[in-house]
């Protein structure tokens, strides 16, 4: 009788773990990259790791690396996002935009989607008009 209880307990525990595994939220994903001229740092953060077929919920924080204020988050800078698959010679399947969110105090990325697995690039073109600074950060992302 004792062995039956142990077996039932094991299966109940196993079944509970299987059910729990289905509702676990995927972990967030992030990368950080200095810009080409090392003026800025871009911290890219997504609620889930990049994958194909769905719009990603991401944000990009722009911080001064060497100018204008090292380590300080820069607000509401014009940022253009581009990218694609260099090996396939095509761009992104959508035209994502970087939008400053006053409420969240970050740059939201709207409309970002990847259409197939492989090596992708995302480029952030940053223009600090007040300080006459331009630079670009490139992220290499494998999906």
N, C-alpha and C positions, 0 to 999 in steps of 0.2 A: 504494500500500500504506500509506503514511503517513497519508493521509486516512481510511482505514478504521479504523486504530488510534485516531485522534482521535475519530471518531464513536463507536466502541465504548466508549472511555474516557468520553466525555460521557454516553452512555446508562447505563453502569455507575454513574457518579457520581449521575445523576438518580434512578435506581432506588434506590440506597442512601439518598439523601435522603428519598425517598418512604416507604421502610420506616421510617426513623428518625423521621419525623414522626408516625407512628402510635403510637409508644411514648413520646413526650415527655409528661411529666406537666404538667397545667395549673398555672399559677402560683397561688400563694396570693393571698388577697384580704383587705383590711382597711380599716376606717374608724375614726375617732375622733370622739367627740362630747361636749361638755360637757353637764352636766345643766341643766335649766331655771333653777334657782336658782344655778347655777355653784358648787355644793358639791363635785361629783365630776366626773371624766372617765371615760367608758367607752370602752375600746379593744376593738373587735370584730374578731376575726380568724377567718377560715375557710380551710380547707385548699384550697378551690377557690372560684372566684367563684359567687355564688348563682345557681341555675338551678331550673327547675321539675322536679317529678316524682321527686325523690330527697331523702333525708334529708341535711342538711348537717352537716359536722363542724366545729363552731365553738366558740370560747371568747370570754369577755368578761372583761377585766381592769378592775377598778374602782380608780381612783386618787383620792386626795384632791386636789381642785383648790384650794379655799380652806380647807377643814376636813376632817377633824381634823388631818391631817398632809399638807400640800401635797406632791404628787409621789410619795407613798408608796402602794404597792399595799395595798389593804384586803382582808383575808382573811375569808372565811366570813360575809359580810354577807347577810342575807335579800334576795334579788333575785327579783322576779316579772317574767316576760317576757310581753308581749302584743303585739297588732298586728293588721294586716289590710290590706285595700285600701280606702282612704277613698272612692275614686271609685265603687266597686261596693257599698259599705256592707256588707262582710262581713269577718269575722275570718280568722285563720289556719286552715288546714284541719286542723291538729293542735294539741295543747296542749303546747308545749315547756316544759321546765323548766330552770332554772339551778341547777347542782349544783356545790358547791365540791369540788375535787379536791385533797386534801392532797398526794398524790404529785406532781401536776403543778404545784401552787401556782397554780391558776387556776380560774375558773368555767367549767365545761364547759356547753355548751348541748345538751341532749338532746331529740330529737324535733322539730327545726325543719325544716319543709318548706314550699315555695311551690307552689301548685297551678296557676298560670297566669302568663303574662307580663303585665307592667304595672308600675304604681307601687305599692309596698308600704311599710308602716311597721312598724318594730319598736320597741317601747317597753320600757325597762328601769326598773322601779319599785324604787328602792333605799331600804332602811330601816336606818339605823345606830342601833340601839336604845341602845347604850352612850352615844352622844353626842346622842341625841334629834334625829337629822337624817333628813329624808325628802326625796327628790328623784326626778326622772324624766329619762331621756335618750331622745330620739326620733331614730331613724335612718330616713331616706328612701332606699329602695333600689329601683332600677329594674331589672327583669329582662326 
